[in-house]
Each structure stands twice: as C-alpha cells, then as structure tokens.
C-alpha cells in the first residue's frame, strides 16, 4: 500500500521532532554536567536486611582510594561507569548500578553476594549462590552449613554445592545435618545435630537415594530404639546400611527387611 504525501510529511515531521528532542535533552544533560556539583554519595544496600558483607563506609573508602569518590566533583568529571566497574572488583559485591540525580546526589545501588556454605581448612572461604568462591568477611559471619577437611575447589562449586542445595531444600535434612567433613580419601562424613553417630555417606554419587534410605531408618527404627544406639552409620554399600557401635557386632540393614532386637522390622529400604 502506497503512503499519501500527507502521511509521508507527518512521518517526517515526527522523526524530526524526535531527533530534535533527543539533541535538546543531550545538550541539557551536558549543560547540567558542567554546572551541577555532587554534594552527596548515597549508597543503597538493596539486600542489607539479609546480609552485611560490606558497609556503606567501606564502599566510600574504595572510591576514595581510587580517586573516584564523586563528592565535591562536577558531574562532568564523574563517570558512573568507572564507579560501577571499580566496585564490581570487590568479591563481596554482586551487582552495582550508579546514576546521577538533578539534585546533586550520586546514588550507588549495591547487591551483595549471598554465601551458601563455608569451607574451613587450610584456606577458608564461602561458596556463594552463583557457585562462585568468595572470601570470608571481617564484618559478617554468615550462618550457613560448614564443610571441612580435604576440599577441592572444583568439588566445592559442583558436587558439594549440589549436595548442600539438596539439604537446604529438604526440611528434614536441613534441620538434621550440622557439618560436612571430607576425609583425605575424599569419603564424605556427615555430623548430625541429633544423635552421636557419624554418618558415612561415601562419595557424592547417588546421595539422594542414600539419604532417602537413611530417613526411613530414622523414622522406622531410631524413633523406637533411640538415636544414640550407634557410633557410625555407613551408607556406602549397595542395598544396605551398616550401623556399628565400638566393641559390638555391626547391624546390617538390608534392602528389604531387618529385625532389630528381635522385635522391630524395617521394610523397603
């Protein structure tokens, strides 16, 4: 369909108007940058109620040390992009957005990285919710699961992350497991909050099935015979759980049925 001459003229006028407005606003912005002086640096910690890895004053000190603190500077001398890039170098910070207002205030909006669990060993660090390593904060101790022992960093961001994520989403195991320990042979041991037994998970493979079987043992047996009966609960073996107490014969719980104290049966493990 061909456009009429009037329609073409209207389209051209709209295009010219938009272009003119854009040029005018750019000129106005440029003129404002030459006249407005920053009076205030306003750091807005978006997730401050949840976590406190870095403070507003520390952010101001970072900018001061790099000579890019905007306070008392003309807007024309302030690069919001430089401020964002410099702050993003800090491993406690996840995102940064910096912008100027017409009132002389430069606002920096910061979201912090969220620790998921803590690695404790020769080197201590957090693994955050994005599977990235981050240093321990001097200002804040996150209440998160603790993993100790021989932890390989690639394992921390993969298998351990997946395991901790599973525990976190499961109401029972999130309340039950207090600490994760990696032995020198990379066998995983779990320290529960209830009971004295160390849980030997083995490697991380098939951990969902191992924990489902253990949950059944807890609910069908330990609620009856007590949680402190054994020193060690071994989940490494295919189709069975081995419970031992120092100086006594191991109790082996097989896949289908086991009798405990000649009276209690545990089924469908």
N, C-alpha and C positions, 0 to 999 in steps of 0.2 A: 504494500500500500504506500503510495506516494504522499509525502507530507506537503501541506499547503505552505505558501510563502509566509503566512501569518504565524503558523506553528513553528516554522524554522526560526523566524525572528524572535519569538518568545523563548525558544530553547537557547538561542544565542545570548539573549539578554540575561537569562538565568545563570548561564555559565559565566558571563562577565561579572555578574553581581557576586557570585560565589567566590570567584577569583579575587575580586576587589576586597571582599570581606576578609578573606584569608590573608591577603597582603597587609591590610589595615591592622588586623589582630597581631600579626608578626611584628609590625612596626611598633604597635603599642607595647607588646611584650618586651621588645628590645629597648624601648624608651624607659619602661619601668625598671628593667635590669640595670640601667645606668643611674637611676635615681634612688631606688629602694635599698636600704641597708638592713641586713639581718640583725634583729635585736634579740631573738630567742631561738635556741635549738630545742625543739620539743621531741623527745624520744618516747615513742609509744610502743611499749612491750605488749604485743597483742595477746600473748598467752601467759601473762605474768601471774595469773591466779593459779596456774597449773605447775609452773616450773620457774626456777630462778637461777639459771646458769650464768647469766651475765647481767650487770646492772646498768642503769642509765648513765651513771657517772663513768663507768668503765668505757662505755661507747664514746662518750665525750672525750675521754683521755686518748683513745685510739686515734680519733680525728685530730686532736691537738698535736699528738706526737708526729703525725704525718703532715702537719701544716695545712689541714683542710677543714678545721673547725670553722663553720660558716659565720659564727657570731662576730659582729662588727665589720663584716665584709659586704661590699656591694654585691647585689645579685649577679651582676655581670661577671664577677670573679668567682662565683660559686658554681661548681659542676656537681649536680646531683648524681650524675653517673659515676664520677670518681668516688663520691662518698659511698655509694652502693657497692662498688667493686672492692673498695678497701675493707668495708665491714664484712663482706662475704668471705674474706680470707680467714676470719675468725671461726674456728671449728665449733664454737658454741652456737653459731647463728645459722639458721636455715634459709630464711628469705629476708630481703631488705627492700623497702620502697621509700625513696626520698623525693620530696617535692617542696616547692616554694609557695607561699601564700601572699596575697596582696598586702597583708598587714605587717610584713617584715618578719614573719615566722617561717623557719625551715623545719619541716616535720620529717622525722625518720621513723617509719613503721617497721618493727622488727618481730619476726617469729623465731623462736629458739628451736634447736634440735631436741628431740624427745628421746631420752635414754630408755632402752628396752630391757637391758640387763647389764650387769657389771662383771668384768673379767678381773680376777685378782690373782696375781702371781708375780713372776719376775718383772712383769710390766702390767700395770693396771690401767684399764680404760673401759669406756662404755661402748656398747654397740647400740646405735640408735634405731628408730622405727623405719629408716630407709636402708638398713643393713650396712651403714657406714660406721667406721670407727671414730670415736671422739674422745678427747682427754677427760680425765676426772676434773670436775670443777672445784676450785678452792672455796667457792661461796655456797655450794649447794650439794647435799648428799641425797641422791635420788633413792627412794625406797623401791628397789627393783630386785629381781632374782639375782643371786650371786653364783658365778661359775668360777671354780678354781682348779688348780692342777696344771697339767700339760695341755694348754690350749693353743692350737694352731690358728692363726688369724683367718685363714681361708675357711676353717671349720667354724669359727665364731660367726661369720657372716652367712653361712649356709646351714649346715646340719644343726648347730646349736640354736641359731635363730629360728629355724622351723620348729624345733622341739620346744623352745620357750614360748613361741607363738601358740602352739597347741596347748600347753599347760595354761597359758593366760586365758584362752577361750573356754576352757573346761572348768566349771565351778568347783568340782571336787578336787582336781589336781592342783588348781591354782591355790587352794587353801592348804593342801596337804604337803607339797614339796617345798622345802625350805632352802636347800642348796644343791647344786650340781657339781660333782667332782670328776675330773678327767684324770685317770691314772696314767702312769708312764707308758703302759701298753695300749693307751687310748680306750680302755674299757671305762664305761660311764657308770658312776655310782651316784645314787640319789639319797639325800638326807631328808627324811620326813619330819614334819612338825609333831606328829603323834606317833608314839612307839619308839622303841630303841633300836629297831632293826635297820641295818644299811641295805638299801635296795640296789642290787647289781643289775643294771639294765643291759650291759654288754655294749655292743656298738649301736649306733642310732637307727640301723635298719629295722623296719617293722615295729618301731616303738609304739605306734598306735595300738597294734594287736597286743603287745606285751602289757601295756597299761590297762587295756580292757580286761585281760585275764587277771591282772593284779587287783583291779577294782572288784571283780567278782569274788576273789579270795577275801578281800577286806570285808565285803558286805555279808558274805555267807559264812565265813569262818571266824575271822578275828573279832567281829562284834559279839561272838559267843564265847570263844576261848580266851579272849584278851589280846591286846595289841603288843604286849611286852614278852610274849612267849618265846620269840626267836631273835637271834642276833643278826641274822643275814637272810635275805630273801633274794634268790638268784633267778632271774628271768631269761638267762642266756640260752637255755636249752629248748629245742624244738618240741612243742607239745607238752611241756611240763614246767612246774615251778618247784624249785628246791629250797626248802626252809631249814636252816640249821641253827643250833644253839651250841655254844662251846661246851665240849665234853659229852655231847649227846649224839645219838644217831640222827642223820638228816631225815626230814619228812619230805617225801616226793609226791607232789600233786600232779597227777597225770591229766590228760586231756578230758577224759570222760568223768570218772568218779574216783574219789579218795575218801577213806574213812579216817577221821581224826578222833583219837581217844575212844575208838570202837563205838562211837555214837553219832558223829556228825558227818554227813555226806556232802561233798561239794561237786556239783554237776556242770557239764557243758563248758568246761574251760577250754 
